[in-house]
Amino acid sequence: MRLILIRHPQPQAQPGMCYGSTDLPAMPGEAERALAALHSSAILPEAAPLYSSPLQRCAALASLLGRPIFDARLRELHFGSWEMHHWDTIPRHDIDAWAADMAHYRPGGGESATEAAQRVLAFRTELLQQPHGDAIIVCHAGTIRLLSAYEPGISAQETALRAARAAHRIGYGEAVIVEAVR
């Protein structure tokens, strides 16, 4: 199954802000801009099911694309008390602790990368049981990185570590295509 993973439009957040699973709307006009870019790229298959994180910044674009099925397992990592704080205000020792244990550390007391991988991979497993050839998924950079990092036979922990090691170069409204093996 081919997964067309689309990152949400730019959210209404200050640059450098840790917003994770905070439910922020997209910047005005950004969902429409992303929609136009996606249509001009001609990568969206017709009649493919459309899934989306329920967070506003994803839902805005997904609703323009069609009739999305919202699934909370597609939301971004929850950063606990770090949410809505500038990254440069988070104590360095906390960032270092996270870097030292990417798989299990719970940033801000929120969710570990392994916990996020478990829920995202549960969605993937359920999706691959459907008879579709393609699926469109509007979600977050972290979710895209997890879905891209997974390979059959590896654990959620290893998926989380692979995703953490991957360079983050996914633009707002950008699509990434992943061939998902059933």
N, C-alpha and C positions, 0 to 999 in steps of 0.2 A: 504494500500500500504506500502510495506517495502522500506525504504530509506536507502541506503548504503552510508553513509557520510564519505568521505575520506579527511583527512587534507592533504594539499599540502606538498611536500618535503621541507626540510630545505632550507630557502632562503639564498642568498648571503648578509648577514647582520651581523654586529658585535653583539656578545652577549650583551643583555641589551638594544638593540636599539628598539625604537618605530617605526615600519615601516608600520603598518596598511594597508592602501590602496595604498601605494607606489608600483609601478610595478617592483618588483625585480625578477631576475631569480633565479632558484633553484641552489644550490651548484652543481658543476660538479659531475655527477654520481649518485646523490641522487634520481632522478626520476626513473632511472633504478633499483636502490636498492629497492625503494618503490614498483615498479611494481613486482619484483621478490617475495617480501614478501607477497603482495596481492594475487598473483597467488598460492603461497604455502599454503596460508590459506584457499583457496577454498571457499571464501565467495562471490565471484563475480558471480551473476547470468548471464547466457547466454541470449542474446537477450534483455537485459534490456536497456532502453534508458540511455544515458550518458550525463550528464550536467556538466558544469564547469564554475567557475569564469573565466573571460577572462585574469586575471593577470597571468604573465609569469610563476610564481611558481606553479600555478594550471594547466595552459594550457600544460606545459611540460609533466606532468604525464597523464593528460586526453588524450592527443594526442597519448601516448603510449598505453593507454587502448582501444582506438577505435576512433570513429568519434564523438567528443563531440559537443553538442549544447552549445555555450557560452552564458551566461546570466549575465549581469552586476549587477543584483540584488543579486548575490551570492558573491560579493566582500566583503572584510573586512571593518570594521568600518573606516571611514576617521577621522584621528586625527588632521586635520588642521595643524597649525604651529608646533605641536609636532612631526609630521612625520620626521623621520630620525634624531631624537635627542635621546641621551641616556636617559633612564627613570630617572636616578639619576641627570640629569641636568635640568629637568623640575621643576619649582618652587613648593615647598611643598604646598603652599597655593592653587595653581591650582589643584594639585592632591587631596587635601582635599575638595575643592569645588566640584570636580567631585564625590568623594566618598559620599558627603552629598546629592547629587541629581543625582544618577546614571541614572535615566530615562530621564531627560531633559537637563542636562549639556552637552554642546558641547565642548569636549576636544580640546584645541588649536583652538577653533572657527570652528571646523569641524562639525561632525555629532553626534547627540545624539543617545543613545542606542535605544530610542523609534523610531527614524527615521530609524535606521538600521533595527529594527524589522518590521516596516511597509513594507519596500521593500522586506525583506526576506519572510515575511508571504504572500505577494502578489504573489511571486514566488510559494510558497507552495500551495496556493489556486488554481492557474492556473495548477500546476502539477497534483494535485489530481483530476482535471476534465478529465485527460487523462485516457484511459482504461488500463494502465499498472498495473501489479502486483508488480513490483519492479522498482526502479530507482537508478542509481549510480550517485552520486554528488561529484565532486572534488571541495573543497572550503577551507574555513579558519576556525580556531578554534572558532572565534566569531560567524560565520554563523552556525557552527555545534551546538554551545551552544544555539543559538536562536531556531533552528529547534528542538532540543532536549527538550527545555523548554516549547514549546507551547503545550497547551491542548485546545480542542474545547471549545469555549465559553469565553475564556479569551482575554483580549485586548492586543494590541501590547505593551502598557506600562507595563502591568503585565508580559508579556513574557520577555520583556527586563530586568525587575527586577529579575525574576526567573533566567534568564541566568547570570546576574551579580553576583548573590549569589552562583551560582554553581562553585565548585572547577574546576580549569583549569588543567586537566591532560590528554590532548589529544596530543599524540606524533606526530611528523612529519611523514606523510605517513600512519598514523593509521586510521583504519576504525571504525566507530561507527554505529550501526544499530538501526534505530528508526522505530517503527510501527506507521505510520501516518493514523489516522482515517479520512475517507472522510466526 
